[in-house]
Amino acid sequence: MTRNKKIFLYIAYFILILITLGLFIITRLDFNPVLFTVFISTFTTIFHFTIRFSFAYIICNLIKKLIRYDAWWFREKPFEKMLYRILFVKKWKETLPTWNEGDFKVSLNESEIVLNNMCFAEAYHEVCMVLSFIPIIFSIWWGQVWVFFWTSLGGAVFDSLFVLIQRFNRPRVLKYYNRTKN
């Protein structure tokens, strides 16, 4: 992702925080069920941005030593090739953004580094998938469990797309690595 796109994303995040705070104040002063639902949706969206910008990255850095391309979790499973064909991963994988494109280019890095970067990216998005469901806890105080559930599910599905891309690409990079290593 280009620097300008990253800056735009951070600005959008900040604006969303301001909108959410405004909606919170408005719904506290004069309750409106529609605005309250919009508030919950924007609050959950901010939470999803926040876990992606901070929590997931921190967690992955704590477990970084466990994140290696040859670890069991990151090895290709027997059912995966068929799953990728069913989901047409090869056709849509290039349409999603990459935060740091240079981390995944074999022309810029050693293959082993790229493989481990791919595993780190996969683990990062898997952590995000799990953390995506934390906002459901807020339904204890604010109700609207279905709004929290659907926004959380949407966040988890979004991250699963990036997990699929990493798992789809890694065997190909590993094959290249094994050919060039010898």
N, C-alpha and C positions, 0 to 999 in steps of 0.2 A: 504494500500500500504506500502511496506517495506521501511525502511530508505534508502536502496541502490537504490531502484527504484525512490524515490523522488529526491535523489542526481543526478541520471542519468537524470531525467526530467529537473532539474534546469541547468545542464550542457548543455543539448540539447537546452534549451531556450537561454542560453548565446551564444552558437555557432550560433544559428539561427539569433540572433541579429547581430553578426559579419558578417555573410553571407549577410544579408540584407543591412547593411551599405556598404559593398563592392559592392553589386549590384547597390545600389543607386549612388555611386561614378562613377562606370563604365558607367552606363546609362546616367549620367550627362556629362561625358567627351566625350563619343561617343555613341550616341543613337542607340540602337539595339532593335527592337520591341519584339523579343523573350525574351531577357534578361529583358526587361522592364516588360513583363507579369510575368516572374518568380519573379522579384523584388516585384511586387504588391502582388503576392501570398504569398511570404515569409513575407512581411510587414503585410498583413492581419493576417497571422498565428501568428505573434508576438503579434499583437493587441489582438487576441483571448486568447493567453496565459496570457497577461497582465491583461485583464479584469477578468480572472479566479484567478490569483494570488493576485489581489489587489482590483479593483473597486467593484466587486460583493460582496466580503467579507465585505468591508467597508459599502456598502449600507445595507446589511443584518444586520450588527451590529447596524446600526442606527434604523432599524425597529424591532429589536429583541423582544421588548415587545409585538409586534403584532403577533409574530410567536409562536402560541400555538396550540397543537394538537386538542383542542376543538373549535378552530375558524372555522367559516363557510367555508373559502377557503380550509381548509385542511380536511374537512369531505368528506367521500366517496360519490360520486354522483351516481344516479341510473344507468347510462349507462356504468360505468367504468368496472364492472365485464365482461361484454360482450366484451368491447374493449380489455381488457387484454387477453381474450381467442383468439380473432381474431389476435392479434399481438404476440401471443405465449410468453408473458412476462415471464411466469414461466420457460420456457425452456432456455432462453438466459440471464436472469438477473444475474446469477452467473458469467458470462464471463466478465463482465465489472469491472474495478478496483474500489476500495473504498479508498478514501484518508486517512481517520482515521477509520479503521475497528472497533476499540474498542468503538467508539461512538454509534454503532448500536447493540452491544451485550447485550442482556438482562441478561446474566450470569455475566456481569461486572458492570452493571448499573441498577438503578431502572427503571422499565418499563416506568414511566412517563418521565424520562430524555431521554430515547431512543426515545420515541414518539416525544418529542420536538426536539431532534437532527434530526430526520427524516424530520420534518417540516422545520427546518433550512436548511437542505440539499436541500429539494425541492425548497424552496424560493430562495436559492443561485443559483440553476440551472435555475430557471425561470428568475431571474434577468440577468443571463448570456445570456439566449435566447434573451431577449430584446436588451441587449447591443451588441449582435453579429451583429446587423444590422447597427451600427454606422459607420463601415468602408465604407459603401456605399457613405457617405458624401465625402470621399476622391476622388471619381470619378469626382467631380466638378473640381478638379485641375488636376487630372491625367488621366481622361477619363477611359476607360476600365470598364464601369459600370457592365458589365456581370461577369467579374472576381471577382469584389468586391461582387456582389450579390451572386454568387455561393459559394464563400468561407464563406460568412456570413450565408447563408442558411445551409451550412454544419455544421458550428459551432452551430447553433440553433437546428438542428436535433440531433446532438451529445448530447447536454444538455437535450433535451426532453427525451432521453432514460433514463437518471438518474432521471428525474421527474417521469417517468412511474414506475421505480423501487420503488421509495419511496412511491408513491401512491398505488402500488400493495401490498407492504409489510405492510404498516401502519395499515390497518384494522385487519390483523392477530395479530400484536403486541397489538393493542387496545383490541381485544377480550381476549387475554392472560391477559392483565392488568386488565380488568374488572372482570375476574374470580379470580385473585389473590388478588385484592383490597378488596373484601368482606370477 
